[in-house]
Amino acid sequence: MTLLQDITNVALIGIGATVAMDVWLTFLKRMGVKTLDFAFIGRWVGHLFRGRFVHASIKKAQPIPGELMLGWFTHYAIGIAFAGLLVGIYGIGWTSAPSLLPAVLVGMSTVVAPLFVMQPAMGSGFAASKTPTPLKNCIRSVVNHTVFGLGLYLSAFLIAWIMR
């Protein structure tokens, strides 16, 4: 494969895994489980461009024009970056013969980003410690990122199958 094909595969795997996570989040929302509002991710990223990283509460921070679109864009860009992380660790050969365990392990490990970077920076504390139900929120994050890992595998498997 060419470099462009490899990059395209990684991007498609990341997009597919993010879609899988979004399907899961939609299911949770329909079951009455509160999920993240992607506008808050956009608001946080928008404030990053203005030089502000940490907020007491991202909900109370000044809204950013186009924050919902920016949040969704960021969500998918991070999904693609995490697919790149998987391929960086296990090699480009993984994309043509994907296996479940590496994808799930990387997917689960990506929970570090929200628990120890994004949540504290958005005012929820490390591992959601400033929320009313920290343990429940942490478990939900781990499950969400495990679903993302399953999405990494399923997307890679589907792409490899199509490419044959």
mmCIF file of the C-alpha atoms, coordinates in Angstrom:
data_MODEL
# 
_entry.id   MODEL 
# 
loop_
_atom_site.group_PDB 
_atom_site.id 
_atom_site.type_symbol 
_atom_site.label_atom_id 
_atom_site.label_alt_id 
_atom_site.label_comp_id 
_atom_site.label_asym_id 
_atom_site.label_entity_id 
_atom_site.label_seq_id 
_atom_site.pdbx_PDB_ins_code 
_atom_site.Cartn_x 
_atom_site.Cartn_y 
_atom_site.Cartn_z 
_atom_site.occupancy 
_atom_site.B_iso_or_equiv 
_atom_site.pdbx_formal_charge 
_atom_site.auth_seq_id 
_atom_site.auth_comp_id 
_atom_site.auth_asym_id 
_atom_site.auth_atom_id 
_atom_site.pdbx_PDB_model_num 
ATOM 1   C CA . MET A 1 1   ? 0.000   0.000  0.000  1.00 0.00 ? 1   MET A CA 1 
ATOM 2   C CA . THR A 1 2   ? 1.022   3.578  -0.489 1.00 0.00 ? 2   THR A CA 1 
ATOM 3   C CA . LEU A 1 3   ? 1.400   6.099  2.288  1.00 0.00 ? 3   LEU A CA 1 
ATOM 4   C CA . LEU A 1 4   ? -1.804  7.834  1.170  1.00 0.00 ? 4   LEU A CA 1 
ATOM 5   C CA . GLN A 1 5   ? -3.707  4.529  1.352  1.00 0.00 ? 5   GLN A CA 1 
ATOM 6   C CA . ASP A 1 6   ? -2.312  3.876  4.826  1.00 0.00 ? 6   ASP A CA 1 
ATOM 7   C CA . ILE A 1 7   ? -3.330  7.332  6.038  1.00 0.00 ? 7   ILE A CA 1 
ATOM 8   C CA . THR A 1 8   ? -6.778  6.899  4.489  1.00 0.00 ? 8   THR A CA 1 
ATOM 9   C CA . ASN A 1 9   ? -7.199  3.514  6.196  1.00 0.00 ? 9   ASN A CA 1 
ATOM 10  C CA . VAL A 1 10  ? -6.238  4.934  9.571  1.00 0.00 ? 10  VAL A CA 1 
ATOM 11  C CA . ALA A 1 11  ? -8.627  7.868  9.100  1.00 0.00 ? 11  ALA A CA 1 
ATOM 12  C CA . LEU A 1 12  ? -11.475 5.550  8.087  1.00 0.00 ? 12  LEU A CA 1 
ATOM 13  C CA . ILE A 1 13  ? -10.797 3.266  11.047 1.00 0.00 ? 13  ILE A CA 1 
ATOM 14  C CA . GLY A 1 14  ? -10.882 6.258  13.405 1.00 0.00 ? 14  GLY A CA 1 
ATOM 15  C CA . ILE A 1 15  ? -14.078 7.604  11.848 1.00 0.00 ? 15  ILE A CA 1 
ATOM 16  C CA . GLY A 1 16  ? -15.719 4.181  11.996 1.00 0.00 ? 16  GLY A CA 1 
ATOM 17  C CA . ALA A 1 17  ? -14.761 3.696  15.638 1.00 0.00 ? 17  ALA A CA 1 
ATOM 18  C CA . THR A 1 18  ? -16.071 7.149  16.510 1.00 0.00 ? 18  THR A CA 1 
ATOM 19  C CA . VAL A 1 19  ? -19.339 6.368  14.733 1.00 0.00 ? 19  VAL A CA 1 
ATOM 20  C CA . ALA A 1 20  ? -19.579 3.157  16.799 1.00 0.00 ? 20  ALA A CA 1 
ATOM 21  C CA . MET A 1 21  ? -19.112 5.199  19.962 1.00 0.00 ? 21  MET A CA 1 
ATOM 22  C CA . ASP A 1 22  ? -21.741 7.698  18.787 1.00 0.00 ? 22  ASP A CA 1 
ATOM 23  C CA . VAL A 1 23  ? -24.232 4.904  18.128 1.00 0.00 ? 23  VAL A CA 1 
ATOM 24  C CA . TRP A 1 24  ? -23.569 3.659  21.664 1.00 0.00 ? 24  TRP A CA 1 
ATOM 25  C CA . LEU A 1 25  ? -23.997 7.171  23.119 1.00 0.00 ? 25  LEU A CA 1 
ATOM 26  C CA . THR A 1 26  ? -27.267 7.582  21.200 1.00 0.00 ? 26  THR A CA 1 
ATOM 27  C CA . PHE A 1 27  ? -28.490 4.274  22.647 1.00 0.00 ? 27  PHE A CA 1 
ATOM 28  C CA . LEU A 1 28  ? -27.565 5.457  26.160 1.00 0.00 ? 28  LEU A CA 1 
ATOM 29  C CA . LYS A 1 29  ? -29.307 8.784  25.613 1.00 0.00 ? 29  LYS A CA 1 
ATOM 30  C CA . ARG A 1 30  ? -32.492 6.977  24.500 1.00 0.00 ? 30  ARG A CA 1 
ATOM 31  C CA . MET A 1 31  ? -32.278 4.872  27.661 1.00 0.00 ? 31  MET A CA 1 
ATOM 32  C CA . GLY A 1 32  ? -32.307 8.091  29.698 1.00 0.00 ? 32  GLY A CA 1 
ATOM 33  C CA . VAL A 1 33  ? -28.579 8.158  30.470 1.00 0.00 ? 33  VAL A CA 1 
ATOM 34  C CA . LYS A 1 34  ? -27.066 11.620 30.334 1.00 0.00 ? 34  LYS A CA 1 
ATOM 35  C CA . THR A 1 35  ? -24.147 11.821 27.899 1.00 0.00 ? 35  THR A CA 1 
ATOM 36  C CA . LEU A 1 36  ? -21.645 14.505 27.049 1.00 0.00 ? 36  LEU A CA 1 
ATOM 37  C CA . ASP A 1 37  ? -22.858 17.545 25.165 1.00 0.00 ? 37  ASP A CA 1 
ATOM 38  C CA . PHE A 1 38  ? -20.315 17.982 22.366 1.00 0.00 ? 38  PHE A CA 1 
ATOM 39  C CA . ALA A 1 39  ? -20.896 21.734 22.456 1.00 0.00 ? 39  ALA A CA 1 
ATOM 40  C CA . PHE A 1 40  ? -18.923 21.751 25.721 1.00 0.00 ? 40  PHE A CA 1 
ATOM 41  C CA . ILE A 1 41  ? -15.960 20.107 23.987 1.00 0.00 ? 41  ILE A CA 1 
ATOM 42  C CA . GLY A 1 42  ? -16.203 22.787 21.302 1.00 0.00 ? 42  GLY A CA 1 
ATOM 43  C CA . ARG A 1 43  ? -16.424 25.482 23.961 1.00 0.00 ? 43  ARG A CA 1 
ATOM 44  C CA . TRP A 1 44  ? -13.333 24.098 25.692 1.00 0.00 ? 44  TRP A CA 1 
ATOM 45  C CA . VAL A 1 45  ? -11.376 23.872 22.415 1.00 0.00 ? 45  VAL A CA 1 
ATOM 46  C CA . GLY A 1 46  ? -12.551 27.351 21.438 1.00 0.00 ? 46  GLY A CA 1 
ATOM 47  C CA . HIS A 1 47  ? -11.209 28.711 24.713 1.00 0.00 ? 47  HIS A CA 1 
ATOM 48  C CA . LEU A 1 48  ? -7.932  26.844 24.121 1.00 0.00 ? 48  LEU A CA 1 
ATOM 49  C CA . PHE A 1 49  ? -7.463  28.991 21.016 1.00 0.00 ? 49  PHE A CA 1 
ATOM 50  C CA . ARG A 1 50  ? -7.975  32.026 23.269 1.00 0.00 ? 50  ARG A CA 1 
ATOM 51  C CA . GLY A 1 51  ? -5.302  30.835 25.696 1.00 0.00 ? 51  GLY A CA 1 
ATOM 52  C CA . ARG A 1 52  ? -7.499  29.358 28.420 1.00 0.00 ? 52  ARG A CA 1 
ATOM 53  C CA . PHE A 1 53  ? -7.048  25.678 29.313 1.00 0.00 ? 53  PHE A CA 1 
ATOM 54  C CA . VAL A 1 54  ? -8.744  25.256 32.716 1.00 0.00 ? 54  VAL A CA 1 
ATOM 55  C CA . HIS A 1 55  ? -12.284 26.270 33.679 1.00 0.00 ? 55  HIS A CA 1 
ATOM 56  C CA . ALA A 1 56  ? -14.114 26.121 36.991 1.00 0.00 ? 56  ALA A CA 1 
ATOM 57  C CA . SER A 1 57  ? -17.127 24.938 34.968 1.00 0.00 ? 57  SER A CA 1 
ATOM 58  C CA . ILE A 1 58  ? -17.198 24.664 31.183 1.00 0.00 ? 58  ILE A CA 1 
ATOM 59  C CA . LYS A 1 59  ? -20.998 24.995 31.378 1.00 0.00 ? 59  LYS A CA 1 
ATOM 60  C CA . LYS A 1 60  ? -20.599 28.498 32.827 1.00 0.00 ? 60  LYS A CA 1 
ATOM 61  C CA . ALA A 1 61  ? -17.787 29.558 30.468 1.00 0.00 ? 61  ALA A CA 1 
ATOM 62  C CA . GLN A 1 62  ? -18.614 32.058 27.748 1.00 0.00 ? 62  GLN A CA 1 
ATOM 63  C CA . PRO A 1 63  ? -20.131 30.255 24.730 1.00 0.00 ? 63  PRO A CA 1 
ATOM 64  C CA . ILE A 1 64  ? -18.037 30.107 21.558 1.00 0.00 ? 64  ILE A CA 1 
ATOM 65  C CA . PRO A 1 65  ? -19.610 30.737 18.142 1.00 0.00 ? 65  PRO A CA 1 
ATOM 66  C CA . GLY A 1 66  ? -19.952 27.396 16.358 1.00 0.00 ? 66  GLY A CA 1 
ATOM 67  C CA . GLU A 1 67  ? -19.024 25.422 19.477 1.00 0.00 ? 67  GLU A CA 1 
ATOM 68  C CA . LEU A 1 68  ? -21.248 22.443 18.673 1.00 0.00 ? 68  LEU A CA 1 
ATOM 69  C CA . MET A 1 69  ? -19.694 22.011 15.221 1.00 0.00 ? 69  MET A CA 1 
ATOM 70  C CA . LEU A 1 70  ? -16.218 22.491 16.695 1.00 0.00 ? 70  LEU A CA 1 
ATOM 71  C CA . GLY A 1 71  ? -17.013 19.877 19.355 1.00 0.00 ? 71  GLY A CA 1 
ATOM 72  C CA . TRP A 1 72  ? -18.092 17.307 16.780 1.00 0.00 ? 72  TRP A CA 1 
ATOM 73  C CA . PHE A 1 73  ? -15.067 18.043 14.589 1.00 0.00 ? 73  PHE A CA 1 
ATOM 74  C CA . THR A 1 74  ? -12.781 17.649 17.612 1.00 0.00 ? 74  THR A CA 1 
ATOM 75  C CA . HIS A 1 75  ? -14.496 14.401 18.617 1.00 0.00 ? 75  HIS A CA 1 
ATOM 76  C CA . TYR A 1 76  ? -13.840 12.870 15.194 1.00 0.00 ? 76  TYR A CA 1 
ATOM 77  C CA . ALA A 1 77  ? -10.300 14.281 14.931 1.00 0.00 ? 77  ALA A CA 1 
ATOM 78  C CA . ILE A 1 78  ? -9.466  12.674 18.278 1.00 0.00 ? 78  ILE A CA 1 
ATOM 79  C CA . GLY A 1 79  ? -10.967 9.376  17.068 1.00 0.00 ? 79  GLY A CA 1 
ATOM 80  C CA . ILE A 1 80  ? -8.706  9.463  14.029 1.00 0.00 ? 80  ILE A CA 1 
ATOM 81  C CA . ALA A 1 81  ? -5.698  10.343 16.195 1.00 0.00 ? 81  ALA A CA 1 
ATOM 82  C CA . PHE A 1 82  ? -6.436  7.391  18.495 1.00 0.00 ? 82  PHE A CA 1 
ATOM 83  C CA . ALA A 1 83  ? -6.649  5.084  15.456 1.00 0.00 ? 83  ALA A CA 1 
ATOM 84  C CA . GLY A 1 84  ? -3.221  6.451  14.514 1.00 0.00 ? 84  GLY A CA 1 
ATOM 85  C CA . LEU A 1 85  ? -2.014  5.610  18.010 1.00 0.00 ? 85  LEU A CA 1 
ATOM 86  C CA . LEU A 1 86  ? -3.203  2.010  17.583 1.00 0.00 ? 86  LEU A CA 1 
ATOM 87  C CA . VAL A 1 87  ? -1.403  1.666  14.249 1.00 0.00 ? 87  VAL A CA 1 
ATOM 88  C CA . GLY A 1 88  ? 1.659   3.415  15.658 1.00 0.00 ? 88  GLY A CA 1 
ATOM 89  C CA . ILE A 1 89  ? 1.876   0.854  18.454 1.00 0.00 ? 89  ILE A CA 1 
ATOM 90  C CA . TYR A 1 90  ? 0.972   -2.320 16.529 1.00 0.00 ? 90  TYR A CA 1 
ATOM 91  C CA . GLY A 1 91  ? 2.161   -1.379 13.041 1.00 0.00 ? 91  GLY A CA 1 
ATOM 92  C CA . ILE A 1 92  ? 0.424   -0.723 9.747  1.00 0.00 ? 92  ILE A CA 1 
ATOM 93  C CA . GLY A 1 93  ? 0.159   -4.474 9.161  1.00 0.00 ? 93  GLY A CA 1 
ATOM 94  C CA . TRP A 1 94  ? -2.531  -4.569 11.848 1.00 0.00 ? 94  TRP A CA 1 
ATOM 95  C CA . THR A 1 95  ? -4.896  -2.755 9.462  1.00 0.00 ? 95  THR A CA 1 
ATOM 96  C CA . SER A 1 96  ? -4.804  -5.604 6.940  1.00 0.00 ? 96  SER A CA 1 
ATOM 97  C CA . ALA A 1 97  ? -5.091  -8.361 9.577  1.00 0.00 ? 97  ALA A CA 1 
ATOM 98  C CA . PRO A 1 98  ? -6.787  -6.699 12.558 1.00 0.00 ? 98  PRO A CA 1 
ATOM 99  C CA . SER A 1 99  ? -7.141  -8.512 15.849 1.00 0.00 ? 99  SER A CA 1 
ATOM 100 C CA . LEU A 1 100 ? -9.536  -7.668 18.659 1.00 0.00 ? 100 LEU A CA 1 
ATOM 101 C CA . LEU A 1 101 ? -7.262  -7.447 21.697 1.00 0.00 ? 101 LEU A CA 1 
ATOM 102 C CA . PRO A 1 102 ? -4.973  -4.615 20.512 1.00 0.00 ? 102 PRO A CA 1 
ATOM 103 C CA . ALA A 1 103 ? -7.976  -2.525 19.446 1.00 0.00 ? 103 ALA A CA 1 
ATOM 104 C CA . VAL A 1 104 ? -9.811  -2.997 22.740 1.00 0.00 ? 104 VAL A CA 1 
ATOM 105 C CA . LEU A 1 105 ? -6.656  -2.351 24.794 1.00 0.00 ? 105 LEU A CA 1 
ATOM 106 C CA . VAL A 1 106 ? -5.932  0.884  22.945 1.00 0.00 ? 106 VAL A CA 1 
ATOM 107 C CA . GLY A 1 107 ? -9.599  1.881  23.074 1.00 0.00 ? 107 GLY A CA 1 
ATOM 108 C CA . MET A 1 108 ? -9.725  1.341  26.824 1.00 0.00 ? 108 MET A CA 1 
ATOM 109 C CA . SER A 1 109 ? -6.446  3.188  27.346 1.00 0.00 ? 109 SER A CA 1 
ATOM 110 C CA . THR A 1 110 ? -7.802  6.270  25.582 1.00 0.00 ? 110 THR A CA 1 
ATOM 111 C CA . VAL A 1 111 ? -10.021 6.863  28.628 1.00 0.00 ? 111 VAL A CA 1 
ATOM 112 C CA . VAL A 1 112 ? -6.954  8.561  30.120 1.00 0.00 ? 112 VAL A CA 1 
ATOM 113 C CA . ALA A 1 113 ? -7.681  11.635 27.955 1.00 0.00 ? 113 ALA A CA 1 
ATOM 114 C CA . PRO A 1 114 ? -11.118 12.462 29.349 1.00 0.00 ? 114 PRO A CA 1 
ATOM 115 C CA . LEU A 1 115 ? -10.460 11.327 32.926 1.00 0.00 ? 115 LEU A CA 1 
ATOM 116 C CA . PHE A 1 116 ? -7.121  13.055 33.451 1.00 0.00 ? 116 PHE A CA 1 
ATOM 117 C CA . VAL A 1 117 ? -7.044  15.899 30.920 1.00 0.00 ? 117 VAL A CA 1 
ATOM 118 C CA . MET A 1 118 ? -10.449 16.985 29.638 1.00 0.00 ? 118 MET A CA 1 
ATOM 119 C CA . GLN A 1 119 ? -12.577 16.517 32.767 1.00 0.00 ? 119 GLN A CA 1 
ATOM 120 C CA . PRO A 1 120 ? -10.157 18.374 35.043 1.00 0.00 ? 120 PRO A CA 1 
ATOM 121 C CA . ALA A 1 121 ? -9.740  21.140 32.467 1.00 0.00 ? 121 ALA A CA 1 
ATOM 122 C CA . MET A 1 122 ? -13.522 21.482 32.083 1.00 0.00 ? 122 MET A CA 1 
ATOM 123 C CA . GLY A 1 123 ? -14.098 21.729 35.836 1.00 0.00 ? 123 GLY A CA 1 
ATOM 124 C CA . SER A 1 124 ? -15.217 18.163 36.630 1.00 0.00 ? 124 SER A CA 1 
ATOM 125 C CA . GLY A 1 125 ? -12.019 17.235 38.474 1.00 0.00 ? 125 GLY A CA 1 
ATOM 126 C CA . PHE A 1 126 ? -9.629  14.335 37.962 1.00 0.00 ? 126 PHE A CA 1 
ATOM 127 C CA . ALA A 1 127 ? -11.607 11.196 37.151 1.00 0.00 ? 127 ALA A CA 1 
ATOM 128 C CA . ALA A 1 128 ? -14.871 13.152 37.543 1.00 0.00 ? 128 ALA A CA 1 
ATOM 129 C CA . SER A 1 129 ? -14.098 13.737 41.241 1.00 0.00 ? 129 SER A CA 1 
ATOM 130 C CA . LYS A 1 130 ? -16.104 16.982 41.350 1.00 0.00 ? 130 LYS A CA 1 
ATOM 131 C CA . THR A 1 131 ? -19.259 15.407 39.951 1.00 0.00 ? 131 THR A CA 1 
ATOM 132 C CA . PRO A 1 132 ? -22.087 13.982 42.092 1.00 0.00 ? 132 PRO A CA 1 
ATOM 133 C CA . THR A 1 133 ? -21.280 10.387 41.005 1.00 0.00 ? 133 THR A CA 1 
ATOM 134 C CA . PRO A 1 134 ? -17.551 10.083 40.219 1.00 0.00 ? 134 PRO A CA 1 
ATOM 135 C CA . LEU A 1 135 ? -17.321 6.272  40.211 1.00 0.00 ? 135 LEU A CA 1 
ATOM 136 C CA . LYS A 1 136 ? -20.392 5.915  38.002 1.00 0.00 ? 136 LYS A CA 1 
ATOM 137 C CA . ASN A 1 137 ? -19.012 8.520  35.592 1.00 0.00 ? 137 ASN A CA 1 
ATOM 138 C CA . CYS A 1 138 ? -15.600 6.827  35.457 1.00 0.00 ? 138 CYS A CA 1 
ATOM 139 C CA . ILE A 1 139 ? -17.151 3.425  34.771 1.00 0.00 ? 139 ILE A CA 1 
ATOM 140 C CA . ARG A 1 140 ? -19.303 4.964  32.042 1.00 0.00 ? 140 ARG A CA 1 
ATOM 141 C CA . SER A 1 141 ? -16.190 6.527  30.471 1.00 0.00 ? 141 SER A CA 1 
ATOM 142 C CA . VAL A 1 142 ? -14.333 3.211  30.529 1.00 0.00 ? 142 VAL A CA 1 
ATOM 143 C CA . VAL A 1 143 ? -17.305 1.460  28.909 1.00 0.00 ? 143 VAL A CA 1 
ATOM 144 C CA . ASN A 1 144 ? -17.628 4.191  26.262 1.00 0.00 ? 144 ASN A CA 1 
ATOM 145 C CA . HIS A 1 145 ? -13.956 3.900  25.376 1.00 0.00 ? 145 HIS A CA 1 
ATOM 146 C CA . THR A 1 146 ? -14.168 0.112  25.315 1.00 0.00 ? 146 THR A CA 1 
ATOM 147 C CA . VAL A 1 147 ? -16.965 0.492  22.767 1.00 0.00 ? 147 VAL A CA 1 
ATOM 148 C CA . PHE A 1 148 ? -14.625 2.800  20.840 1.00 0.00 ? 148 PHE A CA 1 
ATOM 149 C CA . GLY A 1 149 ? -11.996 0.017  20.933 1.00 0.00 ? 149 GLY A CA 1 
ATOM 150 C CA . LEU A 1 150 ? -14.514 -2.478 19.576 1.00 0.00 ? 150 LEU A CA 1 
ATOM 151 C CA . GLY A 1 151 ? -15.279 0.084  16.873 1.00 0.00 ? 151 GLY A CA 1 
ATOM 152 C CA . LEU A 1 152 ? -11.578 0.266  15.995 1.00 0.00 ? 152 LEU A CA 1 
ATOM 153 C CA . TYR A 1 153 ? -11.531 -3.485 15.455 1.00 0.00 ? 153 TYR A CA 1 
ATOM 154 C CA . LEU A 1 154 ? -14.837 -3.671 13.563 1.00 0.00 ? 154 LEU A CA 1 
ATOM 155 C CA . SER A 1 155 ? -13.908 -0.767 11.300 1.00 0.00 ? 155 SER A CA 1 
ATOM 156 C CA . ALA A 1 156 ? -10.486 -2.228 10.518 1.00 0.00 ? 156 ALA A CA 1 
ATOM 157 C CA . PHE A 1 157 ? -12.006 -5.666 9.926  1.00 0.00 ? 157 PHE A CA 1 
ATOM 158 C CA . LEU A 1 158 ? -14.614 -4.242 7.547  1.00 0.00 ? 158 LEU A CA 1 
ATOM 159 C CA . ILE A 1 159 ? -12.055 -2.183 5.614  1.00 0.00 ? 159 ILE A CA 1 
ATOM 160 C CA . ALA A 1 160 ? -9.661  -5.148 5.351  1.00 0.00 ? 160 ALA A CA 1 
ATOM 161 C CA . TRP A 1 161 ? -12.538 -7.352 4.144  1.00 0.00 ? 161 TRP A CA 1 
ATOM 162 C CA . ILE A 1 162 ? -13.563 -4.778 1.507  1.00 0.00 ? 162 ILE A CA 1 
ATOM 163 C CA . MET A 1 163 ? -9.955  -4.377 0.332  1.00 0.00 ? 163 MET A CA 1 
ATOM 164 C CA . ARG A 1 164 ? -9.589  -8.122 -0.350 1.00 0.00 ? 164 ARG A CA 1 
# 
